[in-house]
Amino acid sequence: MSTSIKASKGTPATRSQRRRPHLSDRAKSERRLGWYLAGPAFIVMLAVTLYPILQAFWDSLFSLRLTAPDDKAFIWFANYVTVLSDPVWWRDLGVTVIITIVTVVIELILGFALALVMDKAIKSLRGLLRTAILVPYGIITVVSAYAWFYAFDINSGYVNHWFSWIPGINPDLNWFAEFWPSLFVIMASEIWKTTPFISLLLLAGLAQVPGELTEAAQVDGATWWERFRKVIVPNMKAAIMVAVLFRTLDAFRIFDNVFIMTNGAHGTEVLSLLAYRTSISRLEIGLGSAISVLLFVCVLIICFVAIKLFKVDLAGTQGGKS
């Protein structure tokens, strides 16, 4: 009797069994096949990426400058203390966070709109729409950054002349002379180039929404917004998480646009540019490695927060439009 009472209350073993449903032989076979197929690529990627990470961490423990290689000294975590106590690190971190949040949020909204348009477009136009939308994403980032720079440049640009009817814009406006105008151009170029990537990921997520659910909600009298909020978005959590995670990590490591447009002037420096300047320009390998390791830690934190926030089991995601 005592055993049955404990079982009814729910022992830890019982709760773990509820959380871990029994896998069928087919599911085990598919999981094993997945490891066989992805395992070699995973091992190669781990070997290629793990060594630079460990080497950067090891170099960050030394006082190392390429102009004085004989003065190398083991100083433990003094480089990290130097970086974290420097206001420049926190300023650049704030700029990086601003760029990341603003660009990802706007890209998610625009990407959803483009994905919905492509999903509802007639079949004969879907290929053309996807190709046209992908054009900005197919352009090399450096080329795209130079194009935006010359478009907004006070001497060679055309933006000031074309949009002089907008309050605040005039032919003498120098976009790259102040912090906020410079940041606006940098973020606009990022949004223009990478929104297609978000839209394609969300379009793949829309294909996973069961068509009978949206049809049933429409029959029940649900408005478009209610169907979107209560049916489409909940069934796209996996695709949204992948899109947000990929773009957040990419935006947090932004380098090309800032380097080409402002080179970090007027407070627009980001963490990747700070690491580059410290390691390459100043040849401070120890400090530069510490900045790179801290940047890597920030990326890991972003991954952890995103996965915990969305609470999506990608391995168990199923679905599809009928």
N, C-alpha and C positions, 0 to 999 in steps of 0.2 A: 504493500500500500504506500509506503514511504517513497518507493521508487516512482510510482505513478504520480504522486503529488508533486515531486520535484520536476518530473517531466512536464506536468501541466503548467507549472510556473515558468518553465523555460530555463534550463541549465545553460551554461556557456557552451557546452558541446552541442546542445540542440540549436542554439542561436547561430553557431557557426555553420551547422548543416543547412539552416535556412538561407544563410547568406551565400553558401556555395552549392548551387544546384548540381546534381550529378550530371556529368558530361557523358553523352553517348559515345559509342565507339567511332561513329562517323565524325563527331566533333573533335575527338582526340586525334583522329587521323588527319583532319584538316589542319588542326593546330600544329601537328608534327610536320606536315608538308609545308606550312608557312615558315616554320623555322628553317627547314632544309633550303627553301628558296631564298629567304632573306638573310640567312646566317652568313654565307660567304661575303655578301656586300656589307653586312654589319661589321664583320671582323676587319675587312679592309678599311672601312671608314673609321673604326675605332683605332686601328694601327696608325692611320694617317693623321688623325686629329689628337690622339692621346699624347704622342711624343711632343708636339709643339706646346701643348698645355703644360705638361710636366716640366719642359725646359724653361718656359716662361716663369713658372712658379719658382724653379730653382734659381734662375737669374735674379728674381726679385728679392732674394735673400742676401744679395751681395751689393756692395758699393762698387759699381762697375761702370766705367766710362771708357769708350773706345779710344779716346785721345790719350788716355793714361792706363793702358791695360795692366801695367805692373803694379798699380796701386789697388788692385782688386782685394777686397776684404769682406769677410763674412760678417754681416751685421744683423742677422736674424730678421725681425719684422720692422726694422727701423724705417725702411722705405714706405711701408704701409702707413706708419704713423705720420711720416712726412706728407704723404699724399692726402690722407684724411684730415689732417690739421691745416691744409692749405685751402683758403677760401676759393681759389680757382677751381678746385675739384667740385665743390658744391655748387658754384655758379654754373659750370659746364653741365653738371648733372641736372640742374634745374632746367637749362635750355633743352637738353636732350629729352627730358620728361615732357616738356611743353610740346615739342615737335611730335613726339610719339603719340601723346593723347589726342591732340588736335587732328593730326593726319589720319590716325586709325579710325576715330569716330566719324569723320567726314567720309572717308573711304567706305566705311561700312554702310552708311546711309546711301551714298551714291551707288555703291556696288549692289545693294538690295534693289534699288530702282532699276538699274540696268539688267539685273538677273530676272526680275519680273517681266520686263519688256521682252527680253529674249525668250523667256519661257512661254509667253503668250503670242509671240510672233508666229505668223504662218510658216509652215515648214520650208517653203521655197525661199524665204528670206532669212532663216536662222543662220545658215552658213555665212551669208554676206554680213549679217550683223556681228557675228562673233569675230569674223576676220577684221572688220572695221574697228571694233572695240579693242582688239588686241594690238593694233598698230602702235600706240604709245608704249605699251609694255615691251614691244619688240625692239625699241630703240635703245641703244647702249646708253647707260646712265650718264656717262661723261658727255656724249653728244647732246643728250636732252638738257643737261645742266648748262652747257654753253649756249644752246638755243634760247633758253629762258633768260640767261644772263644778257645776251645781246638784245633780246626783245624789251627788257626793262632798263637797259643802259641809257643814261641820260644823253649820250652822244649818238649812239648807233641805233637806239631802240625806237620802236614805233608805238609802244603802249601809251606813252604820255600824249602823243598827238591824236591817236584814235579815241582815247577815252578822256579827253580833256573836258568833256561835258559833265563828267562825274565830279561832284564837289570834293575838293582836296587834291585832285589830280590836275597838274598843269605842265607845260613843256619844260619847266625848270625843276621839276621834282626829281631829286636824286634818290632812287629807291635804296641804294646801297650805302647811304651815308648815315643811316640811323638804325637802331636795333629793330624796332617793330616792322618798319617797311621791308628791311632785309629778311627778317624771319617770315614775313608774309610771302615773299617771292619763293623762298626756300620751301616752305610748306606747300604752296600752290604747285610747284614743280613736282614735288613728291606725290601729291594727290593725283595730278594729271597722269603721271606715269604708272602708278601702281593700283589705281582703282580697277582697271581691267582684270588684274590678278584676283582681287577680292570678288568681283562679279562672277568670274568663272567658277570659283570655289562655291559660291552661294548658288549658282545655277545647278551645279552638281547636287547640292543639298536639296534644292527644290524638286529634283527628279526623285528624291527619296521620300517625298511626302505622299502618302497614299491618296489617290484621287478620290476614292469613295468617301474619305473623311471630309474633304472640302465640299463635295457634292451634298453630303448629308447636312452639313452646317448651312449650306445655302438653301436647301429645302426647308430647314427649320427656321428660316427667316433671318439668319445672321448677316450682318452687314459685312462689307469688304474688310473694314478695319477689324471687326471681331473675328472674322475667319483668319486674317493675317496674324492677329495677336494670340488667339487661343488654339489655332490648328496648325498653321504653317510654321510659325517660329518654334513652338515646342518640339515639332518633329524635325527641325533643322538644327538642333543644339550641337550635334557633332560637327556639322559643316561650319557653323558659326564659330565654334571653338577653334577649329583648325585655321580658318581664315584670320580670326583675330590674333591667334597665337603666332602664326607665321609672319603676319604683317607687323605685329608689335616687336617681335625680335628683329626683324629687318629694319624697322624705323628706328629702333633704339641704337642700332649700329650705323646710323647714317654718317656718311663721310664725303662722298663725291660732290654732292650739291653744295655743301657748305665750303668745301675746299676750293671749288671753282668760282663760286659767286662772291664770297666775302673773305675766304681764308681765315675765318674766325674773327674778323674785325668787328668792332662795335658790340662786343659781348656776344657774338653769335657762335662762339667756339663750342663744339660738342665733345663728348668723351673720346670718341674715336680719333678726332683731330688732335686732342690733347695728348693721347698716347703716341700718335705719329710724330708730333713735334718734339716730344720728350725723347723718344727713341731715335728718330732719324735726323732731326734738325740739331738737337742739342747733344746727341750721342750718349745720353744718360740711359744706358741699357737697364740698369737696376731699377730706377724709378719708372721707366717706360714699361718694364715687365710688370711691376706692381700695379700700374694703372690698367694694363691689359687683363691681369688676373681679377682685379676688382670689377672691371667691365664684364668679364665672364661670370662672376658671381651674381651681378645684377641680372644677367640673362637667365641664369638658373632660378633666381627668385621669381622672375616674371613667369617662367614656365610653371613653377610650383603653384603660384597664385592663380594662374589661368586654369590649370587643371582642377584645382580645388574649387574654384568659383563656378565652373560650368558643371562639374560632377558628371561627366559623360564617359561611358564605357565604350570606347571606339571599337573594341573587339566584339562587343555584343550588339552593335548597331545594325539594324536590319530595316528593310522597308523598300518601297518602290512604288512608282505610279502605275496604276492599272491602265 
